[in-house]
Amino acid sequence: MPSVDIVSKVDAQTLDNAINSAKRELDNRYDLRGSNSTIEYDRKALTIKVSTEDHLKLDAIVDILLERSTKQKIDVKSFDLKEEPQPSGKLLYKLIKVQNGIEREKAKKIIKAIKETKLKVEPQIQDDHIRVSGKKIDDLQAVMAMCRTTDFEVPLQFDNMKS
């Protein structure tokens, strides 16, 4: 029985390349040179900590990070930018979480959208991804096309296509 996994993941090496590229630009930019600005990446917690002196520089650094990530083909939706900057002494810092996996609530929205297509497929939530199985590969491809065109607020990739 054909199946496909719908996942949301960020390649760790590509993200590391984007962060290193942003750090290099941080050192070279005239308006940020000499400031106490840093970008730190925690691989285990999947968070990026950006710290600097004021809001203007913080916004500039986040823009640099997003631009470099886009050039590395990382979807901007992978970053959770909702958290407000926090003051810490003379510095401001912002924690940016990297979304890896599909949250349960968003997975339910995706499954509901798949069921509304009335295709003969069976979606199932499995940990942090969704497995869709059906009798025809054409139905699975239709589900994939629907997921690409619909905005679920999460970057989706399709993995492990079996026929």
C-alpha positions in Angstrom: 0.0 0.0 0.0 1.6 3.3 -1.1 2.4 5.9 1.7 4.1 9.2 2.2 5.3 11.0 5.3 4.5 14.7 5.8 7.3 16.2 8.0 8.6 19.6 9.0 12.3 19.6 9.7 15.3 21.8 9.2 18.6 20.3 8.1 21.1 21.0 11.0 24.1 21.5 8.7 22.3 24.0 6.4 21.1 25.9 9.5 24.6 26.0 10.9 25.9 27.3 7.5 23.3 30.1 7.5 24.2 31.1 11.1 27.9 31.1 10.4 27.3 33.2 7.3 25.2 35.7 9.4 28.0 35.9 12.0 30.5 36.8 9.2 28.2 39.5 7.9 27.8 40.7 11.5 31.5 41.2 11.8 31.8 43.0 8.4 28.8 45.4 8.5 29.7 49.0 9.1 26.7 49.8 11.3 27.2 46.7 13.5 31.0 46.8 13.7 32.3 47.5 17.2 28.9 46.8 18.8 28.6 44.1 21.4 26.4 41.9 19.1 26.4 38.1 19.0 24.5 35.1 17.5 24.6 31.9 19.5 23.1 28.6 18.3 22.1 25.8 20.8 21.9 22.6 18.8 20.3 20.5 21.5 17.5 23.0 22.4 17.2 24.2 18.7 17.3 27.8 19.7 19.2 30.8 18.4 20.1 33.6 20.8 20.6 37.0 19.3 22.0 39.7 21.6 22.9 43.3 21.0 22.7 46.8 22.5 19.4 48.2 21.1 16.2 47.4 19.2 17.4 48.7 15.9 20.5 46.6 15.8 18.5 43.6 17.1 16.0 43.9 14.2 19.0 44.3 11.7 20.6 41.1 13.1 17.4 39.1 12.9 16.9 40.4 9.3 20.5 39.3 8.4 19.8 35.8 9.9 16.5 35.4 8.0 18.1 36.6 4.8 21.0 34.2 5.1 18.6 31.3 6.0 16.5 32.1 2.9 19.7 32.0 0.7 20.4 28.5 2.2 16.8 27.5 1.2 15.5 27.3 4.8 11.9 28.4 5.0 11.4 31.5 7.2 8.3 29.7 8.8 10.8 27.4 10.5 11.7 30.2 12.9 9.4 31.2 15.8 9.9 35.0 16.0 6.9 35.6 18.4 9.0 36.0 21.5 9.7 39.6 22.6 13.3 40.9 23.2 14.3 40.7 26.8 16.6 43.2 28.5 19.7 41.8 30.3 21.9 44.5 31.8 23.1 46.8 29.0 22.1 44.2 26.3 18.9 43.0 24.7 18.5 39.4 23.7 16.0 37.5 21.7 15.5 33.7 21.7 14.4 32.4 18.3 13.2 28.8 18.4 13.7 26.6 15.4 10.6 24.5 14.7 11.4 20.9 14.1 8.4 18.5 13.7 4.7 19.2 13.4 2.9 20.1 16.6 -0.2 18.1 17.5 -2.7 21.0 16.9 -1.3 21.8 13.5 -1.2 18.1 12.6 -4.9 17.9 13.3 -5.5 20.9 11.0 -3.6 19.2 8.2 -5.4 15.9 8.7 -8.8 17.8 8.6 -7.8 19.5 5.4 -6.7 16.1 3.9 -10.1 14.5 4.9 -12.0 17.4 3.3 -10.5 16.6 -0.1 -12.6 13.4 -0.1 -9.7 11.4 -1.5 -9.4 7.7 -0.6 -6.4 8.1 1.7 -5.8 7.5 5.4 -3.8 10.1 7.4 -2.3 9.2 10.8 -0.4 11.3 13.3 2.9 9.5 14.2 5.0 11.4 16.8 6.0 14.6 15.0 5.0 13.7 11.4 2.0 12.5 9.5 1.8 9.3 7.5 -0.7 9.3 4.6 -1.4 6.0 3.0 -3.8 5.1 0.2 -4.4 2.6 -2.7 -3.3 5.0 -5.5 -0.1 7.0 -5.8 -2.2 9.6 -7.7 -4.2 10.2 -4.5 -1.1 10.7 -2.5 0.3 13.1 -5.1 -3.0 15.1 -4.9 -2.6 15.3 -1.1 1.0 16.5 -1.6 -0.2 19.2 -4.1 -2.9 20.3 -1.7 -0.4 20.6 1.2 1.9 22.7 -1.0 -0.8 25.2 -1.9 -2.4 25.5 1.5 -0.7 27.6 4.2 -0.5 25.6 7.5 2.0 28.0 9.1 4.6 25.3 9.1 7.1 24.4 6.3 6.2 21.0 5.0 8.4 18.4 3.3 7.4 15.1 1.9 9.6 12.1 2.9 9.7 8.4 2.6 7.4 7.9 -0.4 6.8 4.2 -0.8 4.8 2.5 -3.5 
